[in-house]
């Protein structure tokens, strides 16, 4: 189990429900708390009271570092001085797990979505690099077989090697 996903951790979830009930196809998004995590799935409840169950890939843990990064993100924005002028020291006050100032709450939600998408994009990039490496390996096998001049009697062996290479099983 990933230590990040443990009971009591605050999270941002964003996924499309696919549970084959009347809720199937409904977008579930928001911040909440993890109740349980096991076998790659996270169970919990949003601040709105709605329960959720989704893959770890659909969850971004909100920790103190994340809150610090969010505040830095706000503080470098051109609107920060106006927000401070309007709200003063109340700007980052939280009540019931959410920022009290609506514009900051909205910014926090957007920031969490951006971070979640960034995590997804990075994970997809890693998968693409792995696939690219498999394709390169398969192409090098093809070239090696062509260089050796094998044809009809070796085609079956080529196919086996190519399938293994594309699956990432070739040495």
Steps between C-alpha positions, in 0.01 A plus 500: 500500500620849421560681831360818345156344485406434861193565711465862606702655215337790318469446126370648179315249281397538138351206308201375303292246692468165322315284750213370283232670714292814452813696603708357215639770273484765774808718549626480858727787593600683813702491817444258780649245737617142448319239711686197362749409229578150374590312182556820302161650590413787730173527695385816671261792520504845351451814706150512348420166671503296178689171528747387235700195394756537224843400378807654666572662161190720546614634839743777591598516868481846651773541756669790676751528216215521250332778699830688519547462123144619440552810715825578314311461172241755616761738642682534165179568309424856385171487696664426835539866606134568423392192699711610798357853474143361497535226762813575701618229735178302444616405150615146584266424792339155477169389645367143480794394285449771238629850446249755624560750217313371195758619245779322692286186529442506124871560434586206730263272313646606164855460630419145620356416158813635329723296731290188441524543124873564528536171690298319230701657218828400667376142544390489136841632395669216687276245326577656160875483565465133592298429183755691290779287648309182414448617142869587465592155632263335252646704214854404601395132500355541152822662384710226660294230329523683166876539538540128561310419180253257658170468320235228474633251757552772762179701461334314785792580734488865394132521583557350846790739570296799379202411715728461804671832425171686468384352830829602661599138564804484268846520654 
